[in-house]
Amino acid sequence: MSLINNINKAFDHRIRLGIMSILMVNDHADFKMLKELLEITDGNLASHAKALEKEAYILVEKQFIGRKPNTRYAATKLGRAAFKKHIEALEKLIGK
C-alpha cells in the first residue's frame, strides 16, 4: 500500500489539521478556544468543524453556561485513529 493512500483528505486543510491537533492534546476545546488558537473567523471554524463532524472525527456538544451558548468539541476514537494514521503517513513521506 502506498503512503499516499494513508493521507486523509479530511485533514488536508490547515484549519482542520489545527482543530484535530488541538483536540489530540486536549480532552475537549470550546469554540472560543479553537477560534483564538487558530486565529480564524466564526464562519471558518464552524464550516471546518462541520466537515470533521460529518466524518465522525469530532463530537460536537452544545450547551448553555448561564445564559450563554457554549459549543464544545472533542475528538472521537475514530478521529484520533484517523489523525494518527494521517500524521504517520506525512512523517514517512518526509522521511522523518
N, C-alpha and C positions, 0 to 999 in steps of 0.2 A: 504494500500500500504506500502510495506517495505521501510525502509530508504535506503537500498542498491539500490533500483530502481532509486533513485534521484541522485546517484553518477554517474557522467558523465565520460565515458571512454575517451572523448576528452581531459579532463583535468588531466588524470592520470599520466602524466609525469611532472617532476618538471619544465622543461623549459616552457611547455605550461601553467602550473599553474603560472609561473613567468610572462610570456608575458601578460596573462589576468589580473593578479594582477596589473601590471604597467598601463595597459590600462583602468582599472576600476577607477584609481585615477587621470589619465591624459586624456585630450581630445584626444591626439594622442602622438605617440612617433616615432622617426625615427629609422632606422636600427642601426645606430651608438650608440644611447642612449640605446636601448634594449641590444645590444651586450655588452656594457660596464657594465650596471647594472647587467646583468645575468652572466657576465664573461664566455661567450661561443664563439665558432668559428662562422665564417660566414656561413658555411655549416649547422651547427647545428641549428642556428637561422632560416635560410631560410627553412629548411625542416619542422621544427615545426610550423613556421608561415604559411607555405603552408597547413599543416594539419588543422589548425584553419580556414584558409580562405576557404578551401573545405567544412567545416561545416557551412559556412556563419557566423562565430562568430567574424571574424575581416574583416575589409575593408583594402585593400592594395592600396596605391596611389603612383604611380611612377612619378617623375617629375625631371626636371633639375634645379639646383640652380647655376646660372652662367653656367659653362661648366660641373659641377659635377652632376652625377646622385644622386637622393635622393629618398629613399623609406620610406614612412610614413605609419604607421599603426594606426587604430582606432577600438575600439570595436563596433560592431553593436548592435542594440536594442536586437536582438535575442541572441547575445553573452553575453550581460550584464545580461539578464534574466536567461540564462542557467547557467552562472557562479555563480550568486547569489543563485540559487537553489542548485547547487553543494556544495557551501560553507555552506549553511544552513544544508544540509544533513550531511556533515562532522561534523559540530558542534553538531548536535543531536546525532550522532554516538559516539562522545567522551564525551557526557553528559555535554556540555557547556551550 
